[in-house]
Amino acid sequence: MKEKKLKYTLISTASVFCFLLIWYLIADVFKVFPSSTFPSPFKVATAFVRKLTVTTPDGGTLGKHLIASLKVVLLGYLLGIVIGVPLGILMGWYRRVDLIVKPLFDLIRPIPPVGWIPLMILWLGIGIQAKATVIFVSAVTPAIINAYTGIKQTNPVHIWVARTFGASNFETLLKVGIPSALPMIFAGLKVSLGASWMALVAAEMLASTEGLGYMIQMNRMVGKADNIMVGMITIGLVGALLTYILETLEKKLVKGGRNK
Amino acid sequence: MKKKFQNSKTETVVYFICSLVGLLIVWQLAVSFTSLQKVMPSPFVVLGFIGQSLTQKIGGKILPLHILASLKRVFVGYFLACIIGIPLGILMGCSKTGKAIVKPIFELLRPIPGLAWIPLAILWFGIGETSKYFIICVSAIVSIILNAYAGASQVDQTLVGAARMLGAKPAQIFLYITLPASVPQIFAGLQVGLSSSWMAVIAAEMIRANEGAGWIITTGMESGNTVQILAGMISIGLVGLLLASLLRLIERGLCSWNIQGR
């Protein structure tokens, strides 16, 4: 069994290695495409190191852009989940709230968050408010949907038990509904995070003066593909890191459901 | 029991209409009596604009043709994502060697959001249609692969064992067990992929295009025309909803056994 596992690990390593090798061969050895549009992995790595200190051509180091992006995304995301999760829980638990809010929510939901960008730019300018609002819109939808579904899936038997022991409706929600919806809520938080990160990139590409999305867009205009790839890799890495943090938090907070 | 069900259904419809009318009234009142009117047109102006643009041209084309242009892009990119993504996902789910080869590369590329590919795509393929197809394909393919993979790897091994015991060849097992069993999961992925590709086309058109639904809202922004932006957003939402319902209909036709079982 262990030997088999080793075999697949080897194949995986070889696969990643081959991927990089083919990339290198196409870019540097055979020069299929000009290196300005298709840089080799080594060029991208050098560009990555260089971008940590050099500000040209987009007016900021990688760190500065990263911090600018993180600030916006965390603001919008936190607002989105602070409003979205409780709203979803209320919609799932109280039928009256559900009947009033759900139709409004269903009307607004089909519009992709990216579609809000022009309106927000027109209303709020290209500063942090417009971007944070767009990210809020993209984070709030999955947060609401998952909290709602999580509450709706509460096992009725557990609710009856709480009722039998004399818990009030609100107590039942607090002690039964929310804990059993937590795994679902956390799944929503993860989807929200991915959606916010994507909305951020789109918003920064359209109208911004700093941030990772702005950085890749500016480098596109001057035709520096190595810097674009540095930006993309950073976006991917930070996105993966944020998801990892959320997963660690989930393991700490969510009890049960994992031992199945 | 049945009567109660019907009651709750009519109640839902009544509340839906109430909140829709409520929204329109609040919107209208806010526009008529507060300073919001400087930045926000009344709902009827927006609806009127949509009706008008069915026959009148915006930037050389009427609104339905703009939407059709976007839909064409989505169709090509999405179709590409399906024919690459589904087999790749199934391969990862069925064969351990295939999984060992494809999964690490997929995991490396997956965290990069589809929209982050836009600058590179424009640099590689120019500002024409090819770069848009590429972006749509990249955005849609992730969830398609993931779900096809999940579907194929969660096949009930008892069924596979039973088929093998009865002398089925690997090809038969694949065709009669693995494939049908993963169809519901594949459709879940197709549904998510479709909405991501609709979003991707809007984003791609907002950044560089001469036509399409995304183009309508960005030109609205550039000329400060809130009516046009809102009309564009409403039509984008409606088309997105329509696409999702269409796919659900196809799913109902293709795997009715799964829906009945729910």
Boltz contact constraints between the chains, C-beta under 6 A:
constraints:
  - contact:
      token1: [A, 8]
      token2: [B, 100]
      max_distance: 6.0
  - contact:
      token1: [A, 11]
      token2: [B, 100]
      max_distance: 6.0
  - contact:
      token1: [A, 12]
      token2: [B, 100]
      max_distance: 6.0
  - contact:
      token1: [A, 12]
      token2: [B, 104]
      max_distance: 6.0
  - contact:
      token1: [A, 15]
      token2: [B, 101]
      max_distance: 6.0
  - contact:
      token1: [A, 15]
      token2: [B, 104]
      max_distance: 6.0
  - contact:
      token1: [A, 16]
      token2: [B, 104]
      max_distance: 6.0
  - contact:
      token1: [A, 19]
      token2: [B, 105]
      max_distance: 6.0
  - contact:
      token1: [A, 37]
      token2: [B, 123]
      max_distance: 6.0
  - contact:
      token1: [A, 99]
      token2: [B, 15]
      max_distance: 6.0
  - contact:
      token1: [A, 100]
      token2: [B, 19]
      max_distance: 6.0
  - contact:
      token1: [A, 103]
      token2: [B, 16]
      max_distance: 6.0
  - contact:
      token1: [A, 103]
      token2: [B, 19]
      max_distance: 6.0
  - contact:
      token1: [A, 104]
      token2: [B, 19]
      max_distance: 6.0
  - contact:
      token1: [A, 110]
      token2: [B, 237]
      max_distance: 6.0
  - contact:
      token1: [A, 110]
      token2: [B, 240]
      max_distance: 6.0
  - contact:
      token1: [A, 110]
      token2: [B, 241]
      max_distance: 6.0
  - contact:
      token1: [A, 111]
      token2: [B, 233]
      max_distance: 6.0
  - contact:
      token1: [A, 111]
      token2: [B, 236]
      max_distance: 6.0
  - contact:
      token1: [A, 111]
      token2: [B, 237]
      max_distance: 6.0
  - contact:
      token1: [A, 112]
      token2: [B, 199]
      max_distance: 6.0
  - contact:
      token1: [A, 112]
      token2: [B, 202]
      max_distance: 6.0
  - contact:
      token1: [A, 114]
      token2: [B, 199]
      max_distance: 6.0
  - contact:
      token1: [A, 114]
      token2: [B, 202]
      max_distance: 6.0
  - contact:
      token1: [A, 114]
      token2: [B, 203]
      max_distance: 6.0
  - contact:
      token1: [A, 115]
      token2: [B, 202]
      max_distance: 6.0
  - contact:
      token1: [A, 115]
      token2: [B, 233]
      max_distance: 6.0
  - contact:
      token1: [A, 115]
      token2: [B, 236]
      max_distance: 6.0
  - contact:
      token1: [A, 118]
      token2: [B, 217]
      max_distance: 6.0
  - contact:
      token1: [A, 118]
      token2: [B, 218]
      max_distance: 6.0
  - contact:
      token1: [A, 118]
      token2: [B, 221]
      max_distance: 6.0
  - contact:
      token1: [A, 118]
      token2: [B, 229]
      max_distance: 6.0
  - contact:
      token1: [A, 119]
      token2: [B, 229]
      max_distance: 6.0
  - contact:
      token1: [A, 121]
      token2: [B, 221]
      max_distance: 6.0
  - contact:
      token1: [A, 122]
      token2: [B, 221]
      max_distance: 6.0
  - contact:
      token1: [A, 123]
      token2: [B, 39]
      max_distance: 6.0
  - contact:
      token1: [A, 198]
      token2: [B, 113]
      max_distance: 6.0
  - contact:
      token1: [A, 198]
      token2: [B, 115]
      max_distance: 6.0
  - contact:
      token1: [A, 201]
      token2: [B, 113]
      max_distance: 6.0
  - contact:
      token1: [A, 201]
      token2: [B, 115]
      max_distance: 6.0
  - contact:
      token1: [A, 201]
      token2: [B, 116]
      max_distance: 6.0
  - contact:
      token1: [A, 202]
      token2: [B, 115]
      max_distance: 6.0
  - contact:
      token1: [A, 202]
      token2: [B, 203]
      max_distance: 6.0
  - contact:
      token1: [A, 216]
      token2: [B, 119]
      max_distance: 6.0
  - contact:
      token1: [A, 217]
      token2: [B, 119]
      max_distance: 6.0
  - contact:
      token1: [A, 220]
      token2: [B, 119]
      max_distance: 6.0
  - contact:
      token1: [A, 220]
      token2: [B, 122]
      max_distance: 6.0
  - contact:
      token1: [A, 220]
      token2: [B, 123]
      max_distance: 6.0
  - contact:
      token1: [A, 225]
      token2: [B, 123]
      max_distance: 6.0
  - contact:
      token1: [A, 228]
      token2: [B, 119]
      max_distance: 6.0
  - contact:
      token1: [A, 228]
      token2: [B, 120]
      max_distance: 6.0
  - contact:
      token1: [A, 232]
      token2: [B, 112]
      max_distance: 6.0
  - contact:
      token1: [A, 232]
      token2: [B, 116]
      max_distance: 6.0
  - contact:
      token1: [A, 235]
      token2: [B, 116]
      max_distance: 6.0
  - contact:
      token1: [A, 236]
      token2: [B, 111]
      max_distance: 6.0
  - contact:
      token1: [A, 236]
      token2: [B, 112]
      max_distance: 6.0
  - contact:
      token1: [A, 239]
      token2: [B, 111]
      max_distance: 6.0
  - contact:
      token1: [A, 240]
      token2: [B, 111]
      max_distance: 6.0
